[in-house]
Amino acid sequence: MEMSMAASHATGKNLSDAIFGASAAAKAATAKFGAEKVTNATIGAIIDEQEKLACIPTMEKVFRSLPMTDMIDYAPIAGLPDYLDAVQGLTFADQKPDGYTAAVATAGGTGAVHHAIANYSEVGDEVLTSDWYWGPYSALCREGGRKLATYQLFDEQQNFNISAFKEKVSTLLGKQNSLLIIINTPAHNPTGYSLSEDDWAQVLDVCKAEAKKGDKKVSILVDVAYIDYAGEKNEARKFMKQFGGLPDNILIMFAFSMSKGYTMYGQRTGAIIGLSASKAVIDEFAQIVKFSSRATWSNINRGAMTVLTKIQQDATLLAQFEKEREELYQTIRKRGAIFMEEAAACKLNALPYKAGFFISIPATDPGAVCDKLHDDLIFAVPLKMGVRIAVCAVPIAKMRGMAEKIKKAYDAIK
């Protein structure tokens, strides 16, 4: 047996990322055959119609105008105060629920997920999310000594599976005193699904029924990383009003990210926002997640926080910024519509797509399907339960006809 110096809980950790592996294969094909012949549907970032990484011009303008001190100086551990006020306004828009709130800056939306797991689930417990999920949720749980449990996201009619959700919540709270639930909506990664207001009402009914048992605690982290590409801002946030007046033993949190909404992926800037009917719960939230920041990355990117606040505080800049981002949203929306229309026409069983960066198609052997797609120089991401297509990354010209090629690959594998 080979020598290991790692602590017992760290042995065996190995980062194997299907997304980056698929992306590397696409890049190799591009170098060999030319970009015009390759369809790279692996990238989880907005690629424009000229197949370049998209950048919102107003964001770039403000970012480049910052004085050097804003780029290099430390920020407060909790984040710049104006930034924290702004991200709460951006998270809720005109749909802020009744209750107390607080925000703490994090290293991207990933940092917000980390803080929720670290502070609102017990070591050794299970954290709950859907069976279609963003892969790092599992890694974040494992890193913190937790396990990720899942429920079946869709029923046989491809509607939200409230029965499966209810059963899993009940099972976990039968053996745990507390439960953290992660729900990635709207514009879910990797399916593009969004929970409806009715879906949310049923989710909260399940949680309130468990909370009535007295000694149980339920925390829900709503991962809203893609919310700026989910439709009109207040319509996309309408469900949030339901979070007002919940019992004190139900905590709602939000994972806010600048990565997608500001095309600032690499700047790693986000926030975790807490909402509760109890002031004491929110006061505690602000303190413990700030402690986690100090104990993890200390503080985050001051420059990116300043960019957001400068845009928010200038009506002219904000109007221009929102116009430019809307153009990106409409482009992605057109791509998604083309794919879903053509998928329906060729009877490709794509999961219900509402909005966002990704569409997924169930598969019994996702790796084999993706390998077969290489014959047509199409590169997608094999997930555990299917194939993920990044509509954010495929220009309209290459989107046309892609669903039919994917259907042929599926049929060939069968």
Secondary structure, 3 states (H helix, E strand, C coil): CCCCCCCCCCCCCCCCCHHHHHHHHHHHHHHHHCHHHCEECCCCCCECCCCCECCCHHHHHHHHHCCHHHHHCCCCCCCCHHHHHHHHHHHHCCCCCCCEEEEEEECHHHHHHHHHHHHHCCCCCEEEEECCCCCHHHHHHHHCCCEEEEECCECCCCCECHHHHHHHHHHHHHHCCEEEEEEECCCCCCCCCCCCHHHHHHHHHHHHHHHCCCCCEEEEEEECCCHHHCCCHHHHCHHHHHHCCCCCCEEEEEEEECCCCCCCHHHCCEEEEEEECCHHHHHHHHHHHHHHHHHHCCCCCHHHHHHHHHHHCCHHHHHHHHHHHHHHHHHHHHHHHHHHHHHHHCCCCCCCCCCCCEEEEECCCHHHHHHHHHHHCEECEECCCEEEEECCCCCHHHHCCHHHHHHHHHHHHC
